[in-house]
Amino acid sequence: MFKIFKKSVWPPNFQKPPWGDKKSIFDHIAAHIEPGQTQGLSEEGYSLPDESETDPNSISFAPGAMDGVFGHHGSTKSDDEIVRSLDSALVSACQNASEHNIQTLYKLILDSSALGVIDPLIERIIEEQILDADRLREIVYWFTTKAPDREPVKFSMALLGLLQGSDNSDVFLTLGRHDEFTLFSAVALSNSDVYGEDALWKLAIAAEGWGRISTVERLAGTSSAEIKDWLLRDGFKNSVMYEYLACTCARAGDLHLALKREEDDPELFNSAVELIDTLVSGEGGPAEGLPDYENGCAAVQMLLSKGDSKFSSASHFWFLWKLKERVAEHLSGERVLKQDWTDEDSEAIAEKIEALLSKSEWKDVLLDALQNGDRQSFWDASRSCEKLGIDPWQYFLDRTKADEDYWWDLMRTSDASRIDEVLALAAQKIPLDEIATGPGNDLGLGIEYAAHSALDFILQDLGNFPGRGWGFVKAGLRSPVIRNRNMAVRALSEWGQDNWPEEANEHIKKAISDEPEADVQKRLENALAGRELD
């Protein structure tokens, strides 16, 4: 009896990939990097080839957010069986790149989470030392540059970065433009001596969201003066939360030493204000705050010593006021800062802040920002108004008339005549007919629900003004967004039935019969019967 052995196949059949003729993610991203564009992609580039149609009733993640959130706040422990299966499939594919083995490998990767399996898999590969490095490189380079699905691309990027002997920095920097892949580009660049710190810095500059966060964290040990300077001026800025990187950049960039320099540097000064402000605001949040920064007191001292004239904007006033309150909490023992904060230095800082806030020109600065400032200046000024006895309501109204939305702020009043002005403006600005399309189970997330969100801000305080704004309540009852309907019912309940318009009963009965959500239906029934909603 003779045994028939199948001939081992190598290289893989690149003409018959397991994904068919689908467009690769790499080619998609490369096609959306505009000439001269140093950061991110053109708008169409963020939608990847493997994305399914968005479900309005599900919570979707921003690019890179799932990996970023779980990397910072969750566990990435993998299933040992999956790791063993992937390892076995890699061995089989490297020994014999038959279509069956390649397809098996690709499907296994496709069904796994790269973040959850890649670290233990790499450990296993290094420990076993049985894979042919050249063959592995050929497979993972193919998957990295030609696969149309994100998990195989991420998985292959991580392995490609592990392999020595070739420079794939252009591949990693291209894919890293999209936040979904920046973390894996950063890992790949960090794992190899081929690339060096400059490649990682270039990636950090090009990234925006979670990708910026994961890359900057890997630059935290830099000794480069140029990179340190960039970390202080721009590195902490990202589209997720500045808090994730503020302490990392202040620490890595030696903020207290940078501020010690004598030269006039307005850009560094303003970045330092923003950094320390973020450390104060972010305390107790998802990342490190001012109490975690070892040189926080020294940095604050140096910043305040730059001179009274340097503090001149609405954002500076708001920063100083928040810092004043935080230092007062420290001195009272309510929330101690520790680190380098001595009592003597803290008291001196409190006195300096008080002197800076006592300048007579601050009121004019805030009024100018309210009237003429950009969105950020206006926001900072509006939050500071109560400190100087300024009523910002009319400015919120004027800005909203000019197509900026400040509905929440406008509804923060007990003046019924002001509410009438708000409702008249809202009737012009919020398309109630487009909202009242009938009840559904939409969560109302995303920019396409901007009008529904504006209606939320009107409805949430309308219960304080019985009988006013029935048109908004009526639209809310017919909104596909669950939140709108709940707020509309709440407003009616707070009004009390004596203040309902004549048509309200019929509208509520119709809403009850049409309501798809049992809990909302129950609230409607309770409102109609004059009972407590919950």
Phi, psi and omega in degrees: 000133183254139174268136179257119181259132174282138180291135178292136184261130170199138359280180176298157178277093184293345179278345181231071182288157181293347180260005179072223184254023180292148180290139182284150176296319180301312180296323179298312181293315180302325182288345183248019169264109184283146180306131180081358182278117185269346184219139173066200185227170170293159190306319183290341184289340184283339177273111187276157184299336183265008182283137176269169181296136184293132175269117183296345182260008178242156178271119180259153181259143172293159179308127178079355186291319182298312178295322181293314181296312182290330177292328182265327190235354185235184179262141177246025178296137184257168173276119183303325181295321179295317179298316179298319180295318179294317179299315179297319180293323176296316179300314181297317182293324179287328178282321184213102185274049177292160180301323179297313182293320178294317179296319179299314179299312183298317181294321178299315179295318182300325183270001182251167171260119182303319182298325185281336187246341194292320182295309179294331178292316178299318177302318181294317180298315181295319181294319185282322179054043181245351181278141174284114187299320181294319179291319178299317179300318182296319180291310186288331174294319178300311180296318183299316188265346186235345182289143180263003184242138191293318183297315175299325178294312180300311181304313184288325176301315182298318179289322180297322179292336180285334187274131181273165170106353178211152181260107178249026184299323179298322178295312182293321180290328177291307180297326182293348176296334179262127186301338179295337186241356186297320179304316183285329172295318180296318179297316181297315181291327181284332185279354184236141176283351184295323194269315180082173187291329183296323179295320178294321178295319178299321177295317180299320179297322184282339184276164185232309188256242179300330177297319176299317182299309184294329181282315180298323178301330180277352176262003188296338180264014185297148172247003181284123179298323181293317179290320177303316180297319179294322179301320181286327184270321187224335190301327183282347184280126179208167186270006178261286177205126177302332183302330182297333187240352187301309183291321178303314183286321177299317181290309184293328181271000182052060184305317183296328178282323179297322180287345182284343180295149186276338188294151178285120185218081183302324181296314178294321179301311182293324176294322178296318175302314182295320179297309182292322176302316180294322178296324177289312183294326186272001182300131181084002181268210185281353184223186182287149179238195183303322180294343182270344184276115187299331182245030183298315180295317179298319180295317179296317178302313182294322180296314182292338181279357184289348176115146183301323186293337181292328179272102192219357185247169177299322179293326177295318179298313182297320177298312182298322181292317178296320179294321177302312182294322181290320179293324177297320177297321178296313183293330179280349182086001181294315177217100186280138183274331180059219184049237184262018183273095174275159179300317182298312180295320181296318178294322178294321178295317179300318179295319180296317179298316180300319179294319180294322181285344183276359181299136186290337186278357184299322182298319178294323178298315181292317180297321178295319179294324178294323183274321191234353186288161173288182185302316183292317179297318178299316181299312180298318180294319183294327179284342183265348190305315185297335180294333182242015175072028179263134176267113185270000190304312183298326179291322174299319180295314181298318180294322180290324174299329181270021173077021165259142186262114176229044184298320180300314181293322181293329180278354179278065180210154175254003183275111183298326180293324176294320179298323177298320177296318180297314182294323178296318179291318181298325179296332177278325189268327185261120184283084186299323180296325179285338178278319188279061182264359181115147184295145176213198179238032180289142175279339177074037181257145177105165186295334181291348178253025182301319180294322179294323177293320177299319178297324176307312185295328177288312186293325189294338179246001185291338178297341179280355184228076186308130176086347181268134173084032180303324181300325179286321177296316180299317178295320179299322180294336182255011182281145175287347181272122184303318183300319178300315183293319178297319180291323178296316178297319180299317179298315179299317180297319180290331176296319189086143187300333180297339182256007178282144172291163185301325185279355186299317182302315181294322179295320179291319177299319177296317180298321179298316182290332183266347190293123180275345183257122186299319183290323176292319178301319179297320179295320177299317179296319179295319179298316181296326181273358180077021180264168172299144186293316186245000000 
